Amino acid sequence: MPPTEDASQTEITSIGQILGHQFAVLDDGFVRVVDYMGSDDSIVQAARISYGAGTKRVSEDRGLIRYLMRHRHSTPFEMCEIKLHVRVPMDCWRQWIRHRTANVNEYSTRYSEAIDAAQKTVASDWRTQSSVNRQGSGERLPAEAGSLLAERERELHEMARDVYNERLAAGVAREQARKDLPLSTYTEAYWKIDLHNLFHFLALRMDPHAQHEIRAYAELIGQEIVSKWCPLAWEAFLDYRLNSISLSMIEVTLIQRICANDSVGAVEALKAFGLLEVGTNGLLPNRERDELELKFDKLGLAKPWRN
């Protein structure tokens, strides 16, 4: 059952308490759990049946789920499914729908009038283009510039909606009248996905490099829904996927040499791997080396090639 009026004042510990509840996202979006199947118990049950009849139970459920996550045994997580009703801006939905591992049924603007809502950006939320990431954001724009952009956005939204409504009033087909609506227009969809593929979605879209808008949806789904639905699997996902660090062969080699106090060997290895090319003005840019250095910073490791 959906939570009662005072549900926000009590601790929500299970998905049954939020079934049907509408979680707000952005200025007019939401996520709602429509239905679900399975739980942590389903993951454990699916894993143990593959061991064969009579297999001795040697670990607790939590330990088994963590083992499955650690060793990427994904099939047991597919035993859990969830159906969400989402309301999301179309530009954000374009990124979302790229995850082709779900069953989707979207609101149709051929059959119905477009939802009369568009995602608005407040003056303080306009972001600059990142100087180091072609598809990412940088710092926020100054308030004065943001205020002007927010006002122009409001005018654009109003004009686009007025033109759309004029076309409908003139008898234009909905499928054609919609063509100039902005990508900020909200759409709605039912989205059904198993837990294994949901974790893949969350790993990508909760990443700090993901676009802010879709990250807001992903963080809500993970923190407010999955954590209540399959708490043991969620804990394992945080430990072994979202907050973990994977190391390449190159990175392992460098760490081994640095731990052996072989700074010269570490530098030579980085050169041999082609990640330390030098130009007339110093080190040439290299994205793989940049990502490697971020991992070393997180681990508190020295970077001898920077000396």
Steps between C-alpha positions, in 0.01 A plus 500: 500500500617858440631675809258703710517876541749479782719233336783751463516521879559125540792289388434330167676164503333293228386544143143416601484829685580700186299304243304760304671792672601782264856621560561850363803559275615829344225762479212290365627145457434194712574130548237257630525128571214329316589137570792279593594135517760334717730610780838417651352158579433442129864568415619253764244238397601523132868474586464198728283295266783493248716321756277193480282319749652427838767767477596610846425862585841638592439873524238750597288677242700820527828321442364316198359815339829680553684204346272511195555872457876474550538229241247644253260207514213701357228243428361479858445878499283461189244316714388838640302743284348840561255715304529877536276779378726794417440858392815642343606778257542373144868596474569300816279216373718475187794398721280273711355306205848415374500228766334239281464234770157606627140465385360844423163650416510878457227763496409567136457853369341354187205367700488765772590864540853564620540538874464868585826527696860574410803474724607847613850605599529749783746786464762338724501165315637593159833323440795572274643249256776293659848581374620141550191296411333556164165371623504635854434814702739733675442778750173687546444822309489832688159587646442792264553288190291220652208735565493611138517142374219390733277782376571419136425135573162594648417703188601212273291248692194724486541566128552134414191399698289776346601394148425135584156589635428719195576208271271270693222761493544530123447127463863402436573135582659447840790310341591810298403770747754369749809535281620834641449425868829543691698203634429631850137384461419225749406151387384201704573131470469164668849351533544136606847361560674220690737579786819399315432746217371762741832486684678560168276802436568636849876444476512719190242761592597548866859563394615859571569544127138428405278795410350662808138451394514126438724455803220646713268223380761226541593607853135505604433156350803355675482670837123513548379191316763231442639541852153414637430225247823295516711653779767227503548519124505881520772489767707263284448722194628806689805311626603310188367712213413861567767587757770258388804552279593265216865470406640426157813293439688826445383641832585183689851505351554860603370441854729199540804706403403799713443274801847353437644856507592464133396845380729484198349167399149642535583790270663271245198270509264791438714601202499145368121493518488817286347718773790739550561662165676836516459792261676832466294646785517205738278194543249450224136468609389143562155408632603153614784647705264760647263225616791300637620801700154554648507142631847555645379818673208310651736228624755749633773374269791705373531581128877499440465601133370836622840573653 
